[in-house]
Amino acid sequence: MAVGLCTTSCDGKTVSPTATVQTVSPTATVRQAPAAAAETRGLDPQAMRQAIAGASRLQRIRSLLVLRDGETLAANVFNGGPPLDRPVNIKSASKSVMSALIGIAIARGVLSGVDQPVLTILRRDALQDPDPRLARVTIGNLLSMQAGLERTSGEFYGRWVSSPNWVRYALGRPFVAEPGTQMLYSTGSTHLLSAALTRASGRNTLVNAREWLGEPLGITIPSWPADPQGIYFGGNEMRLSPQALARFGELYRLDGMIDGRRVLPQGWVKQSWTARTTSPWSGQRYGYGWFLSEARGHPIRFAWGYGGQMVYVVPDLKLTVVMTSDAGGERDSGHIEDLHRLLAEGIIPAAERGAT
C-alpha cells in the first residue's frame, strides 16, 4: 500500500474550505477505551484527529466509519455526503457481497461447491456449440476472476450491458486465457454467479440476499438493477449504507459469525481471503471477491468499488473500516491511493497506539 498521509496539526482551521466535514453522532468523536496489558484497545485520539482531518481534505470522500473490536469509534460524513444509514451505490464492492451469497449457497446445498462447472447450471444460456473450454469454467473460477473469458469490464462494459441477454453474452465471450490461470477482472463473471444462484435456488438474488444476509445482519438491502431477463446485477450497482457495509465487514472479521450466529459457512472467510491470482492493473492479490494486501506489516483484506467504495478489514488489529466516495472523476485520479494512505498512515497507526 502506498504511504504518505498528511500528519500536520489538524483542527477545524486547517481543513480545506472545499471539503467540509460533519460529525454525525456522539460516536463520531474518538472515544477512549481502557488500556490492556496484552493488546492495544481503542484508537489513539491525536492520531485519529489527524486522520479525520486528512480525510476531510479529500474532495471525493463522503463517509468514514472506523470500528475496533465491534465498537464504532469514528463515524464521519464529509463534503455533504448522505447520512451513514442511507444506502449508496457500492459499485464493485457488490462482488464481495456476491461471494458471501455463493458461500452460503454452497453451505445450503444450493450449489455443490467451488469446483462445480458453471455449465451444469447455465447450459441453456450458452451458445449452441460453445468452446469446449467453457465446460471447465467453475464457480471458483468466476469468484477469483480466472474464467479465461474475454472481459466484460473496462472498454467492453458498454457493449455487454447493451446486449439483449447479459448471461448469454458473458458466456459467449472468446477465451483469451485458459480457465483457472490469469486474472481477467470482469463484472460479467460475477453476474454469471448471480444467474447461477438464481437458477439453482429458484429465487432471485435479491430475495436470497435479504434472507441470507440482510436478516441476520440486521441491515436493509434495497432493490438494485437487473438484466433484461430479470437476473439481479451480480457484480455492480448494489446499494448498501455505510453502516450496513460495516456490519458486512464485521461478518468477515469475525470469521462468518455475527451476534453469536453463524452466517457464512465455517472456512469460507479463509477460502475467500486465500490469494489465488494477482491483478495485472493494481498488483493486488485476489481471492474470492476480496483484494488482499498489507500495510505496516498487517494483513489487509478489502472490498473495492469503483470510485472509492471501500470495506477494509485488518484482522490482527480487530479493525473494520468503511469509506464511501463520490464515484465521479477519472479512474486514475489517485483517489484510491489516497484512501489506502488514509488507512495505512492514519487509522492503522492510531490502532497500533490505542487509546491512552
C-alpha positions, 0 to 999 in steps of 0.5 A: 500500500502506498504511504504518505498521509498528511500528519500536520496539526489538524483542527477545524482551521486547517481543513480545506474550505472545499471539503467540509466535514460533519460529525454525525453522532456522539460516536463520531468523536474518538472515544477512549477505551481502557488500556490492556496489558496484552493488546492495544484497545481503542484508537489513539485520539491525536492520531485519529484527529489527524486522520479525520482531518486528512480525510476531510481534505479529500474532495471525493470522500463522503463517509468514514466509519472506523470500528475496533473490536465491534465498537464504532469509534469514528463515524464521519460524513464529509463534503455533504455526503448522505447520512451513514444509514442511507444506502449508496451505490457500492459499485464493485464492492457488490462482488464481495457481497456476491461471494458471501451469497455463493458461500452460503449457497454452497453451505445450503446445498444450493450449489455443490461447491467451488469446483462445480462447472458453471455449465451444469447450471447455465447450459441453456444460456450458452451458445449452441456449440460453445468452446469446449473450454467453457465446460471447465469454467467453475464457480471458483473460477468466476469468484477469483476472476480466472474464467479465461473469458474475454472481459466484460469490464473496462472498454467492453462494459458498454457493449455487454450491458447493451446486449439483449441477454447479459448471461448469454453474452458473458458466456459467449465471450472468446477465451483469451486465457485458459480457465483457472490461470490469469486474472481477467477482472470482469463484472460479467463473471460475477453476474454469471454467479448471480444467474447461477444462484438464481437458477439453482435456488429458484429465487432471485438474488435479491430475495436470497440476499435479504434472507441470507444476509440482510436478516441476520445482519440486521441491515436493509438491502434495497432493490438494485438493477437487473438484466433484461431477463430479470437476473439481479446485477451480480457484480455492480450497482448494489446499494448498501449504507455505510453502516450496513457495509460495516456490519458486512465487514464485521461478518468477515472479521469475525470469521462468518459469525455475527451476534453469536450466529453463524452466517457464512459457512465455517472456512469460507472467510479463509477460502475467500481471503486465500490469494489465488491470482494477482491483478495485472492493473493494481498488483493486488492479490485476489481471492474470492471477491476480496483484494488482499494486501498489507500495510505496516506489516498487517494483513489487509483484506478489502472490498473495492468499488469503483470510485472509492467504495471501500470495506477494509478489514485488518484482522490482527488489529480487530479493525473494520473500516468503511469509506464511501466516495463520490464515484465521479472523476477519472479512474486514475485520479489517485483517489484510491491511493489516497484512501489506502494512505488514509488507512495505512498512515492514519487509522492503522497507526492510531490502532497500533497506539490505542487509546491512552 
